[in-house]
Amino acid sequence: MKKYNIILLLIDGTRIDRLDKFPIFKRLKEDGCFFSEVIASAPYTLVAMNSIFTGMYGSKNGIDAYHKMFQNPKTGCKTLADYLTENGWYTRGDAMRLSLVSSQGFKKFTSQEDIPDPDFSKIHKEILDETMNEAGGEQPYFLYLHYPKIHHSIKESVFDKYDDFSQEYFENKEENLRNYDEYLKEASDYLDEIYFKNISGKQSNDSIIIVMTDHGMGIGEKVGERAYGSFTYDYTLRTFALFIQPKIFPKGKEIDKLARAIDIMPTILDCLEIPIDQSCLRMQGQSMLNLLNKTEQNKPYTDEDSEFQKIAYSETGGVNGPWPSPNSPNIKCVRTKKWKLIHNLTPDTWELYNIENDPQELKNVVEEHPLIVTKLKDKLQSIIDDCGSD
């Protein structure tokens, strides 16, 4: 077993297509290994984070809808914090809201939700120092720090002002994007303070640092979804994960093969050489170290069948939008590197997009590729069945 500290910096609501606008992310990529095609299990924090911390889709761990707040995963689910606590790590978390992430397995778990306009750089630096003191230098620690200000700013500037069909909002995408970039600039300043001034060079030799997001963020691309949570398009589902630990992850390398957010937890356990508990509910995620070890990873697919070997699944049920469904997910989709199939259960409609040729998902080609649709429907049903097993 390897006793690395684990520091997870979660920047809520980060759009992967805006990272290159800010030098901080280039510097981070130079320090670590950048997985650039990580698909979230859901386009909102509650389900996305509990999926990350269980290695399972929400329909398997039991937290799959907005009205499942304040819940722990179902009996039989072992969280990342459970594994680490059992194996000798001190576990500390600071979440956006206590209703959105299960505290199961954490020694100490807090939130700044009741503090008006908190200074997250200052607070999280203090939590970092406190965690190192609590661990005492002898015990490895797991620290989860959730930066929520992008989300808070979107709530104030978008959710509090517009509904999911406000013409004024959806007709001003350029202004929406400018506003979003201001929020991401604040996040980049936070990362500069926390990582480069307080972690890099101090904790990095003995730690695995992970910088990632839970989901992306819309700027009004699709009428019916102001920012996130209602649909399953790539602007909210395609995320990233940056791993920094040069003894394990090559510096300055990008891995653009398809991965899933549920793969984060088994990757961490693999890095630490912690065995999977076979008596617990089976994780659906797989270690992303496998992508590093495959020499064929940068080669293009040579036939259609290989395209369907790696499948990412996502689902949502919006609080608002055109088909509200806060009790259970009613939009489900599967995605490969090239294709995405979406099933809108409430109107019972299907959408198929060629992600390679149409990354903005503007042209529904479901009628043009019946064989692709059939294969992806089979994959979708297989995953749905797996979520209901065990």
Order of alpha helices (4+ residues) and beta strands (2+ residues): beta-alpha-beta-alpha-alpha-alpha-beta-beta-alpha-beta-alpha-alpha-alpha-beta-alpha-beta-beta-beta-alpha-alpha-alpha-beta-beta-beta-beta-alpha
